[in-house]
């Protein structure tokens, strides 16, 4: 057990009261926070002292939606709609093996850590028959980089022959998908508050999954007390397809199949009517807002201000790097604010609301609000310390505004359960150049086959 004291930094705790300190301290004992307050830190014999002057400390950021394997296919399908993009890339993803997935996941998690993410939800739904142990490849990457991981064991059982988008050779048998999901939960899910790995159930989307898999997955998740995640209401095409096939909107379809509830969070939720927002809010369902990815594919802007006003837990997501080549989480705070204001004007979203979505909003989506998402005594010491006294931020009096409105801030320190993962903008767990070479080799292996 080690003790770390951060002192002299500005603090944005993101607690329920929105407590902030212009100069304060955080004391970490082992993996948890033991003290937070204004002014100098108390004397703690034997503690490691971190000088936080010129920095802002926030909770570690929570990424609520990702596809780490897609780091191996960045820069492709540059001018496609979502459906065109999927049709073009599915055959390439069908060649995934465990080594490629591990390299891609390592690269994606490394980038996320360098942009303040301490917890990552990865929705992995491509399981080629000869692709090896895909779940183990992602989990081992999280072990390597040091972030927390919510492995969303995805699935697809509706191929082209069944009216779906994926090629038939990369979809699973329904029963096999459910069995494999149950095995992943048994192997990897840790229900403890300080868990480093948790597992959620995640059929991919209405256009790649049968009703039987959706309902079976919901029943499995609730039997085993794990969370549920899927893509929903991302495009106009999806809305039209749901109306044509099922006679209802995507949210009505989800509700019919048992896919709204306080144990569910939905990716994207771009095209929502006012009645859909009410249904999502009333059920306690969360949403993962992915502004850069939605803009990259041109699907629209999610009604984030309306969702927040209705009380919906909204988190931020980077989404797959094939639809967000940057792959950084901190910049999603900036993008979320800008896109909300393009939709609803300059009062639609504040910098503090963006920070809330990236921290406590994400923790609520993942069911981790008791232990993550804010800086409070008793919570896990997942902390990000941003340097704001350099050229790009000096002179901005409000540190939260500097972080969200300004250029991406250098990350002075990132702690996951009190363990330093990043120091002075460098990963402590891996050599990023080694990870970059592995990622380049994985890309070549995948696309040159």
Secondary structure, 3 states (H helix, E strand, C coil): CCEEEEEEEEEECCCCCCCEEEEEEEEEECCEEEEEEECCCCCCCCCEEEECCCEEEEECEEECCCCHHHHHHCCCCCCCCHHHHHHHHHHHHCCCCHHHHHHHHHHHHHHHHHCCEEEEEEEECCCCCCCCCHHHHHHHHHHHHCCEEEEEEEECCCEHHHCCCECHHHCCCHHHHHHHHHHHHHHHCCCCCCCCEEEEEEECCCCCCCHHHHHHHHHHHHHHCCCEEEEECCCHHHHHHHHHHHCCCHHHHHHHCCCCCCCEEEEECCCCCHHHHHHHHHHCCEEEECHHHHHHHCCCCCCHHHHHHCCCCEEECCCCCCCCCCCCCHHHHHHHHHHHHHHHCCCCCCHHHHHHHHHHHHHHHCCCCCCCCCCCCCCECCEEEEECCCCCCCCCCCHHHHHHHCCCCEEEEEEECCEEEEECCEECCCCHHHHHHHHHHHHHHHHCC
